[in-house]
Amino acid sequence: MSLFEELKRRNVIRVGILYLVSSWVLLQLADVLSSLLNVPDFAGSIVVMLLVLGFFPALIFAWVYEMTPEGLKREVDIDRTQSQTPETGKKINTVIIVLLVIAISGLVADRLMPEAAVVEDVVLDDLPEAPIDALSIAVLPFADLSQDQDQQYFTDGLSEELLNLLVRVDDLHVASRTSSFAYRGSTLSIPEISKALRVGHILEGSVRKDGDRIRITAQLIEADTDRHLWSENFDRELVDIFAIQDEIANAIVQALTGKLGVGAERAISVDAATENLDAYEMYLKARELFLKRAELLESIRLFRAAVELDPSFARAWEGLAAVEAVANDWIPDDTDHVPLAREAAEKALSLDPDLSMPLAVLGSVAANADKDLIRAIDYFNAALEKEPKNTTAWLWLGIRQNELGFFDDAIESLRKCLALDPGYLNCRQHLAHSYLSKGDADTALKLNEVPMEHVFDSLSEAFAWEYVRRGHRYLAVRLIDKRLGSMGAPAIQVIRAIENPGGDNRARYARLKDWENQTRSGVTIAQAIPFSFLAFGVWDEISANPGFYSFIMWHPDGVEFRKTDLYKTVVHESGVFDYWQARGFPPQCKPVGNDDFECVQLKTPRRRDRNLVN
């Protein structure tokens, strides 16, 4: 008999499988219990270590001993004709199956919990699902059929340019880039995609680029019937890509006009952004990296290379301004990117005063660097006058309106952002945050219901208090774990601080700082969970991180913070008070004398004592 067969006969393999499955279930149970009970932070590590150490002794035990009707006996002392190993094996199989069912059920529940049990019976009546407009279209990202499959940036650029051209057509609604590009490579049918995007038509196609030759295939599809209204191949020499875009866009418009009667008699005219194809190619590559928030330093390099090749390339300056505007938050270097963003934005406007995004960038610079919220708001409004569909401008305007305490205005701006681009997750999360600031936690949590793998913004941490209050403590732990990149213990310190409002939580914060100093992940508490400063009562940390002012100022659970002198310092240093004096105070605040103010809590958070451990 081979060794493997003997291992099977003695149930050693079964015992190994049983041990692993049991260990996994035990670890999941320990994780949940550690977040619900006052279990020491090191307990989880001890459990893992003990389970690892016990694995091989369990296998050896299964090899040496056998269960008999008279109890455990050494295998060598048992007559094999009387062996009970087959019956024992069946029992072990049953136990394994039961544990697997428990494990799978737990995984399913874990996946469903964030979406299923956070808020009950909440319906956003004021955010109804829009009907499908027949005069609407979505431009799906064109497929890259080039031999080396290395032209995705080019095909995406072409798709986006066509989208931007179709936006100019009167009475035609065009789905946003974020929404339509989310269906890249989707296996859904055209009718299914159109239903999700709420559009009546789909434009799809492909690009094959070979040296200086390009072949573009485009087809216009009536979504509900999946019927082709128009299709055409364009085989061209890559001399003037803008002329090709012009040709395709006008062919599409003619097809739509003939079918639906939309659009004007005049043709769409494309203004060449640059005559330098190398500069345009670098621009497309840089823009692709920026939109993905990937390799931003490389994006900056490519944008700068583009403007070096063509200093009059306004859109490249615009792209450079946009990436420099967010670089301080995304790039871990010592460069102050704010003046670079300002310089690029001003250069872009000097070349093309009709551009919208540079004005939005100047608004961001005014708010973040100059603490001049008056100019910031004016810049955002100017950007939206130039381009009412500039979702970034709507987002940044809403963020600053929330910071200023004008929650209804912020909600209106962010709703416009979300209406223009339903797939804009950042806009959705800031809208949720504005509802939370206003005191409408039900609506806020409903809006914040997104799959945990898509939670990337630190705003999501703001909802940990509400999750705990509603008895969803495990969700709060998962959320903070996601932000910290940890395995439970640091998050427990945050949750216990939340459960001890007004108490002394500095010892818990010290333990969290110890974890930060010991970990090699590079994650800092300030970067990952800034809202937790409110729970720990570490006001000095708030003062040392002014970038968090706009997010923590109105958190419903920051009542104690708003009683401090530091809070008033924050209001003054952030430019909020200057705006109030110049443009008026929000409903919850009023001036006191010439240089002071007082604010009231709009809505006191609900406390459910049965869910809190004080």
Steps between C-alpha positions, in 0.01 A plus 500: 500500500637842403552777754214701350260209522602439859443868582152469351428177690598651831289817426808720530406697187144540624625620839725753324211637297279507811770686691540767229126554456445512875787746540356731236156499663660558840700798370189659349314450826791646696508803269132570561523441876807721530299788356208435733677419828783660689754250370868606524648612172764227498247217539454456125873453441518245782209301353668490157831391649338221704309372198816491287693321775218245544473393136780243481435353848139443383622308195740294710222423747273381215781275374581344837154463655164364387154544645338168602179409688723464807655845447833615361757233435838491333461394138767233534301328777182458290410203284445650154207266442330674792603852401241779522684744269238488220221590741715767661582637155130537418442690824793731424358560150167602654668744737704650214186549291318667791792735563528584130130587493554727800805659336325558166195642676725735691669618180165561332372692801822698511457601137137593540518677834625841385220528249225322692482619852633850536186704452148364507210639300686799359392610154650797323177634363671815385752302295269309267625283220494704183305362204690399189517794260478403134721800420795364694822314430791336677845467345658174611881481501620388160686170489874497425559256215860605435746218463681567828189601693686811620272775369230503766590856597447600137168319461376640832603846388309460175190376684513790743548756224196364317304518825604864547394582144159339538441706814480803270196362317184683598243296695726191513578356841841332519596262780813600690840346439517345846166328457545375144866394540404284795365251244836438334515130414155439649320177414163675530289542190446838338140523631625419851773765485263761362251428778770543761621826343145625427576571134321419175809453281847353525807590299770233499795425280860396467834646400786329321813713488798389292779751466359806327183319388183473701177308446200605708178304505198668656139394530191669638250264664139552600517364852158350567491304171879443468458617141786665312402845376836582344846352469806593304871429467752782483839413348723801525857613516569631848578854398213693660321299771272794569369499144421129543315572826310776320404264220377223731307733732317665213413162348349399834307825529361459148386148589330625816346795317356276231357262758393732780520851368750621758776747452552812297553544132856615553774241515709440808835666464805365679771746594840334477645498851852471359668437168767291667389137503778400740381761748142377460606139559681602822193697604277195456737277697529757780124551516436127522736469799341802667145369464605169654694682776789273407867599465425869543867595485516338156181684406662830596813410301298421188288816527818707532656320205189582296515873578873502428430362154214747452498791748167620354322170579236642737334170585834350603554796735146441627577133568825593673312745722244233595757237599714752691185611687453152653866399518559607860234251612615214278878526455726430802776745411634825644390716208234764561285452192257784575702784336563270204125444466438874511768568238366235261138614543587863428701395194207292369260793540738738328496266199127422510281721723197279430639203691311403814730264690783751559252726678399208723868431572554865598201462733661194659828689538323798656329272755790269586802730480366852544215416742293743295160335473344813352719480191472121497120508476517772235743292293281189522194698391699652211610152393139382500391800296753392238402134518183410698581129462839524672445236767832571670402864550163393644681259733754755623229764541288261707796408722567865582133581553487218754814634667333840527198344669257557211386140488195548278711683240762223518235234453358682198845531337593139567163376377569683172839331486341159556222566248763578236711199591324230704819296509707773666565325833684795653201722433265244655709471816525876545124527452459240774736699719300819447180323607688374806619853581140619473390233749317275254685178579241274336543654156876526551538132574278404210718699261816356652395141435771390259691172485780500755763442230409838348536696821813707450414839633568593861149646512366149545659488843264780605216248507660271759311678779164437336579137431581448868186685612284280279648178633723432198824502694661244274443725197679783678794271575516385137485858376789618718698184422457588133641846558791382719585188305512313830356184651262612772694609807559869406139536388378373838671791673305742278168326563553496876578873489179562305311303764646717773389853400631770726729255681878494517608305191858617479636164620320330211646758262847430639455130425390589148811715458714210621346288226575775246866511609536122485331430170696510178199571283576870480143582602460791741201562719476858378477388138269205555252590774501877569147492643624281782672803648151603610446171683838506673475866597848576368431858396871572449507243219214680329693825520807333349303375199316802353416305186229325699324818614239499226395143577486494879356844574135393490511133589195427723722335759743792520290681764781500757750622242271790404500613864876559496695813418685295240180463300467875476864518396429247226204705374716810482811339349307313232347819360149398602443796732622748237246357258222523759577864568505584129217282366284411802481231769343154461165439680660328801752778571485869588756775557599603852659843500742587222732200513313212657210264434295221651340197339242247616469129428241456230403152613624299794611150399280220630642288777401138534634403838449131439762518228751708693747391761596799712 
